[in-house]
Amino acid sequence: MLSSLGITAIAALGTGLLVPALARVLGPRGWMDLPSLRKSHGQPVPRVGGVALLLVLLVAKALGVLHLGLTHLEWAVIAGMGAVGILDDRFNLRARWKAMAGLLVAVPLAFVHTQELLVSGMNVTLFGLDIPDHPLVFFPLLTLWYWGVPNAFNLIDGLNGLSLGFSCALLAALGLGPASHIGSGAAPLLGALVALLALNYPKARHFMGDAGSLALGSLFAILVMEQALPVHRGLGLWLMAYPILDVTTVVAIRKYCGRPLGQADRSHLHHWLLERFGGRAWLVTPVLVGLAALPMTRDLPWAHARTISFLGFGVLVILAVRVFIDRAILNPSSAFVPRKEPRHAFLNEASGTHQQAS
């Protein structure tokens, strides 16, 4: 019987070998992320990492070495979100169609989990307030969660290793939780994440693409909901504080400036920090992952864990407010990206990094 370390290594090796193989096969057939004014990599980069991630996880599940406690419906939702991402990576779907497809995938899971919550009698809170246990309340909130979190993962996947580093931190926080059922059974997931992180940080060689970010977002949306509620009724917001604050900031900026919500710009927290760090993406990624990890300590069995979580959350809120003031009030043009752009590389000091406006 292989140890968890051995399974992790095999999954990492399998992912690391599968990604370049897929890039060679799929890359010339439209699976390349092309340079543009919205991105700063200077040459086409394959976006097949997410496809490899899905394949490795599904194979590990079929072999019985991946144990995350998920139902068949939950795996179907993860695969469905991944399929939406695959279509978007290949055909560049319009934002509204991608959003509608993701919503349709999320609705069945939200319906089932609404019924389970009502039967369990578990109380749920939002920002410290008790939520009425009624299907007309639970269902839209769960739909928003299972649709919004994957899209939030997609939106923070704009810097080398950022969403993958956040995923590793989140997996660690879930595994260390007092009521965690995630242990050695998550070894293939950890191996795949580590392999993709090595391929995308500090320099991105094979982007994860929407297939990976949407699938990972769905996976962790489900794991956080199932792990967090029995421990702390509002823990999910602490674990997902960074992507939630990032998306909230972007939406607030675009609404304030009168821009369509689906119009890409450079108003994410990582865009703003990247400018302040002189284009050093290799430095911005660990800084943001570190800040994102602090609120995750909320219920970990550590000394001063709650103090650390409050401090981390406060720093993220201050950063979000600072970005809003700069991008929406003081210098709104700095985040603007033309809708139509010439098809040529956009090079700057951080050339070769994955800095995508989305």
C-alpha positions as MATLAB code, in Angstrom:
seq = 'MLSSLGITAIAALGTGLLVPALARVLGPRGWMDLPSLRKSHGQPVPRVGGVALLLVLLVAKALGVLHLGLTHLEWAVIAGMGAVGILDDRFNLRARWKAMAGLLVAVPLAFVHTQELLVSGMNVTLFGLDIPDHPLVFFPLLTLWYWGVPNAFNLIDGLNGLSLGFSCALLAALGLGPASHIGSGAAPLLGALVALLALNYPKARHFMGDAGSLALGSLFAILVMEQALPVHRGLGLWLMAYPILDVTTVVAIRKYCGRPLGQADRSHLHHWLLERFGGRAWLVTPVLVGLAALPMTRDLPWAHARTISFLGFGVLVILAVRVFIDRAILNPSSAFVPRKEPRHAFLNEASGTHQQAS';
ca = [
       0.000    0.000    0.000;
       1.425    3.351   -1.038;
       1.879    6.018    1.601;
       0.216    9.421    1.267;
       3.631   10.881    0.418;
       4.033    8.350   -2.368;
       0.565    9.101   -3.756;
       1.301   12.830   -3.596;
       4.544   12.315   -5.514;
       2.864   10.127   -8.143;
       0.070   12.666   -8.653;
       2.597   15.491   -8.927;
       4.688   13.518  -11.414;
       1.627   12.524  -13.421;
       0.402   16.106  -13.598;
       3.866   17.407  -14.439;
       4.180   14.962  -17.335;
       0.604   15.314  -18.551;
       0.640   19.102  -18.829;
       3.433   19.410  -21.445;
       2.002   16.413  -23.311;
      -1.401   18.109  -23.544;
       0.264   21.384  -24.488;
       1.981   19.676  -27.413;
      -1.257   18.058  -28.588;
      -3.859   20.723  -27.787;
      -1.793   23.915  -27.946;
      -1.662   24.183  -31.755;
      -5.411   23.489  -31.899;
      -6.447   26.734  -30.197;
      -5.386   26.176  -26.595;
      -2.863   29.014  -26.435;
      -3.163   32.169  -24.353;
      -2.101   34.888  -26.789;
      -0.342   38.129  -25.786;
      -2.451   41.279  -25.775;
      -2.752   44.676  -24.121;
      -4.556   43.056  -21.193;
      -1.791   40.529  -20.562;
       1.917   40.902  -20.109;
       3.330   37.602  -21.256;
       5.354   38.218  -24.379;
       4.645   34.967  -26.205;
       1.792   32.450  -26.528;
       1.454   30.192  -23.479;
      -0.538   26.909  -23.408;
      -3.551   26.914  -21.103;
      -3.930   23.200  -20.487;
      -3.006   22.921  -16.796;
      -6.643   22.800  -15.750;
      -7.441   19.978  -18.158;
      -4.530   17.981  -16.710;
      -5.725   18.733  -13.172;
      -9.220   17.436  -13.930;
      -7.904   14.297  -15.589;
      -5.543   13.481  -12.713;
      -8.257   13.996  -10.086;
     -10.806   11.904  -11.984;
      -8.293    9.095  -12.503;
      -7.309    9.217   -8.813;
     -10.987    9.069   -7.885;
     -11.555    6.100  -10.201;
      -8.539    4.291   -8.699;
      -9.864    4.839   -5.183;
      -6.909    6.882   -3.900;
      -8.692   10.262   -3.730;
     -11.037   10.483   -0.737;
     -12.645   13.883   -0.175;
     -16.048   12.708    1.043;
     -17.898   14.118   -1.969;
     -21.069   12.709   -3.502;
     -21.554   11.819   -7.152;
     -23.592   14.995   -7.634;
     -20.807   17.120   -6.170;
     -18.242   15.523   -8.472;
     -20.628   16.106  -11.392;
     -20.806   19.814  -10.500;
     -17.002   20.038  -10.308;
     -16.678   18.311  -13.685;
     -19.475   20.493  -15.092;
     -17.752   23.695  -14.039;
     -14.530   22.328  -15.488;
     -16.351   21.624  -18.766;
     -17.594   25.234  -18.878;
     -13.994   26.341  -18.398;
     -12.764   23.995  -21.126;
     -15.262   25.503  -23.583;
     -14.196   28.994  -22.582;
     -10.484   28.166  -22.914;
     -11.065   26.812  -26.407;
     -13.749   29.117  -27.795;
     -13.527   32.275  -25.605;
     -17.176   32.302  -24.578;
     -18.907   35.614  -23.962;
     -19.010   36.514  -20.274;
     -22.808   36.317  -20.069;
     -22.943   32.840  -21.622;
     -20.211   31.542  -19.342;
     -22.014   33.016  -16.333;
     -25.334   31.448  -17.355;
     -23.729   28.037  -17.926;
     -22.046   28.186  -14.528;
     -25.325   29.137  -12.893;
     -27.123   26.182  -14.454;
     -24.426   23.841  -13.124;
     -24.646   25.312   -9.600;
     -28.447   25.221   -9.228;
     -28.936   21.434   -8.709;
     -26.283   21.298   -5.981;
     -27.741   24.346   -4.239;
     -31.181   22.707   -4.309;
     -29.936   19.441   -2.780;
     -27.848   21.168   -0.119;
     -30.774   23.429    0.780;
     -32.825   20.346    1.558;
     -29.986   18.845    3.596;
     -29.535   22.009    5.649;
     -33.251   22.206    6.408;
     -33.338   18.563    7.527;
     -30.216   18.946    9.679;
     -31.662   21.910   11.570;
     -28.236   23.563   11.543;
     -28.163   27.306   12.133;
     -26.250   29.438    9.648;
     -24.937   32.964   10.108;
     -23.880   35.677    7.691;
     -21.694   38.451    9.119;
     -22.691   37.316   12.605;
     -26.439   37.422   11.929;
     -28.605   34.303   12.039;
     -30.112   33.404    8.681;
     -33.748   32.232    8.700;
     -33.915   28.490    7.963;
     -36.240   28.789    4.988;
     -35.710   27.424    1.464;
     -36.372   30.860   -0.041;
     -33.357   32.098    1.941;
     -31.003   29.119    1.799;
     -31.465   28.305   -1.881;
     -30.445   31.685   -3.383;
     -27.547   32.007   -0.935;
     -26.221   28.543   -1.759;
     -26.727   29.157   -5.486;
     -24.725   32.365   -5.178;
     -22.020   30.504   -3.229;
     -21.647   27.598   -5.679;
     -21.734   29.939   -8.660;
     -19.804   32.868   -7.208;
     -16.846   31.116   -5.559;
     -15.706   29.346   -8.781;
     -15.900   32.660  -10.627;
     -13.953   34.336   -7.831;
     -11.225   31.699   -8.244;
     -11.249   32.455  -11.950;
     -10.818   36.164  -11.312;
      -7.874   35.814   -8.935;
      -6.143   33.523  -11.443;
      -4.446   36.543  -12.990;
      -0.961   36.311  -11.543;
       1.631   33.574  -11.587;
       0.682   30.929   -9.030;
      -1.808   33.130   -7.150;
      -4.932   30.949   -7.302;
      -2.827   27.788   -6.966;
      -0.996   29.167   -3.934;
      -4.323   30.206   -2.419;
      -5.680   26.699   -3.080;
      -2.712   25.102   -1.304;
      -3.204   27.385    1.713;
      -6.930   26.622    1.757;
      -6.330   22.877    1.544;
      -3.902   23.128    4.465;
      -6.400   25.134    6.533;
      -9.154   22.608    5.842;
      -6.869   19.698    6.694;
      -5.781   21.259    9.993;
      -9.321   22.138   11.095;
     -10.689   20.566   14.297;
     -13.461   18.638   12.502;
     -11.602   17.906    9.284;
     -12.182   14.711    7.358;
      -9.502   15.719    4.852;
      -6.302   13.820    5.453;
      -4.197   11.453    3.397;
      -7.160   11.018    1.051;
      -6.404   14.457   -0.397;
      -2.851   13.444   -1.395;
      -3.562   13.360   -5.178;
      -5.113   16.831   -4.994;
      -2.083   18.168   -3.139;
       0.294   16.560   -5.632;
      -1.539   18.015   -8.631;
      -1.615   21.486   -7.052;
       2.093   21.409   -6.230;
       2.975   20.306   -9.772;
       0.889   23.064  -11.354;
       2.313   25.617   -8.927;
       5.849   24.603   -9.946;
       4.865   25.119  -13.604;
       3.402   28.578  -12.946;
       5.637   30.193  -10.341;
       7.741   32.252  -10.494;
       7.428   32.118  -14.287;
       4.295   30.782  -15.944;
       4.957   28.046  -18.506;
       1.548   26.377  -18.688;
      -1.470   28.395  -17.565;
      -4.197   26.635  -15.613;
      -6.935   28.266  -17.689;
     -10.611   28.600  -16.836;
     -10.944   24.811  -16.797;
      -8.676   24.637  -13.765;
      -9.809   27.751  -11.923;
     -13.540   26.990  -12.246;
     -13.085   23.329  -11.292;
     -10.875   24.212   -8.302;
     -13.308   26.917   -7.255;
     -16.204   24.453   -7.310;
     -14.210   21.833   -5.427;
     -13.231   24.210   -2.641;
     -16.666   25.852   -2.511;
     -18.079   22.410   -1.693;
     -15.292   21.421    0.726;
     -15.490   24.727    2.614;
     -19.259   24.528    2.934;
     -19.190   20.956    4.225;
     -16.202   21.457    6.523;
     -16.955   24.951    7.792;
     -20.607   24.854    8.813;
     -20.287   22.069   11.422;
     -17.365   23.910   13.060;
     -18.330   27.565   12.844;
     -21.484   28.872   11.259;
     -19.704   31.759    9.524;
     -16.313   30.127    8.902;
     -16.753   29.980    5.131;
     -16.413   33.753    4.844;
     -13.135   33.660    6.784;
     -11.702   30.914    4.608;
     -12.741   32.660    1.380;
     -12.104   36.207    2.593;
      -9.525   37.079   -0.065;
     -11.420   36.115   -3.245;
     -14.673   37.507   -1.818;
     -13.071   40.872   -1.007;
     -11.295   40.966   -4.367;
     -14.491   40.364   -6.350;
     -16.448   42.810   -4.169;
     -13.822   45.493   -4.809;
     -13.844   44.935   -8.572;
     -17.648   45.022   -8.761;
     -17.769   48.199   -6.633;
     -15.180   49.927   -8.832;
     -16.917   49.037  -12.076;
     -20.334   50.089  -10.758;
     -18.956   53.361   -9.376;
     -17.244   54.149  -12.673;
     -20.290   53.168  -14.725;
     -18.498   50.360  -16.566;
     -20.170   47.035  -17.441;
     -19.482   44.318  -14.894;
     -18.240   42.007  -17.642;
     -15.749   44.507  -19.040;
     -12.171   43.560  -18.198;
      -9.951   46.025  -16.372;
      -6.940   46.083  -14.053;
      -8.701   46.819  -10.775;
      -8.002   43.573   -8.904;
      -5.954   43.672   -5.729;
      -3.064   41.898   -7.455;
      -3.018   44.485  -10.280;
      -2.756   47.345   -7.799;
      -0.063   45.650   -5.715;
       1.857   44.719   -8.837;
       2.215   48.382   -9.703;
       3.370   49.212   -6.162;
       5.953   46.395   -6.261;
       7.409   47.566   -9.559;
       6.009   44.692  -11.613;
       7.637   42.016   -9.420;
       5.010   39.307   -9.765;
       7.270   36.787   -8.029;
       6.960   38.932   -4.889;
       3.279   39.916   -5.110;
       2.076   36.302   -5.254;
       3.545   35.160   -1.891;
       2.516   38.438   -0.252;
      -1.118   37.995   -1.290;
      -1.172   34.276   -0.503;
       0.249   35.051    2.930;
      -2.386   37.737    3.570;
      -5.146   35.421    2.292;
      -3.986   32.645    4.631;
      -4.243   34.749    7.799;
      -8.089   34.841    8.033;
      -8.118   31.059    7.445;
      -6.708   30.533   10.950;
     -10.063   31.530   12.480;
     -10.816   28.166   14.116;
      -7.461   26.388   13.965;
      -6.209   24.946   17.262;
      -3.385   27.461   17.547;
      -2.556   30.070   20.138;
      -3.893   33.508   19.153;
      -5.491   32.042   16.009;
      -8.519   34.329   16.227;
      -6.377   37.409   16.736;
      -4.318   36.484   13.680;
      -7.456   35.922   11.614;
      -8.954   39.284   12.602;
      -5.656   41.009   11.839;
      -5.394   39.364    8.424;
      -8.992   40.153    7.557;
      -8.499   43.758    8.617;
      -5.414   44.140    6.430;
      -7.304   42.730    3.431;
     -10.213   45.121    4.036;
      -7.832   48.093    4.256;
      -6.136   46.980    1.042;
      -9.501   46.623   -0.721;
     -10.604   50.103    0.400;
      -7.289   51.568   -0.734;
      -7.641   49.969   -4.161;
     -11.219   51.251   -4.492;
     -10.204   54.811   -3.625;
      -7.344   54.764   -6.100;
      -9.073   52.971   -8.981;
     -12.573   54.448   -8.647;
     -12.015   57.959   -7.274;
      -8.452   59.201   -7.658;
      -7.289   57.557  -10.869;
     -10.064   55.582  -12.599;
      -8.367   55.642  -15.999;
      -5.465   53.561  -14.656;
      -7.654   50.443  -14.613;
      -9.246   50.956  -18.019;
      -8.584   48.369  -20.747;
      -9.844   49.016  -24.306;
     -12.535   46.633  -25.464;
     -10.882   46.295  -28.858;
      -7.147   45.932  -28.847;
      -4.483   45.249  -31.418;
      -3.263   41.657  -31.462;
       0.298   42.170  -30.308;
       2.252   41.549  -27.141;
       2.061   43.949  -24.239;
       5.523   44.013  -22.711;
       6.613   45.682  -19.504;
       8.962   45.137  -16.624;
       7.117   41.961  -15.676;
       7.273   40.450  -19.162;
       6.488   36.780  -19.217;
       4.193   36.762  -16.183;
       0.542   35.883  -16.121;
      -1.142   39.207  -15.391;
      -4.535   39.002  -16.988;
      -7.183   41.681  -16.731;
     -10.495   40.024  -16.017;
];
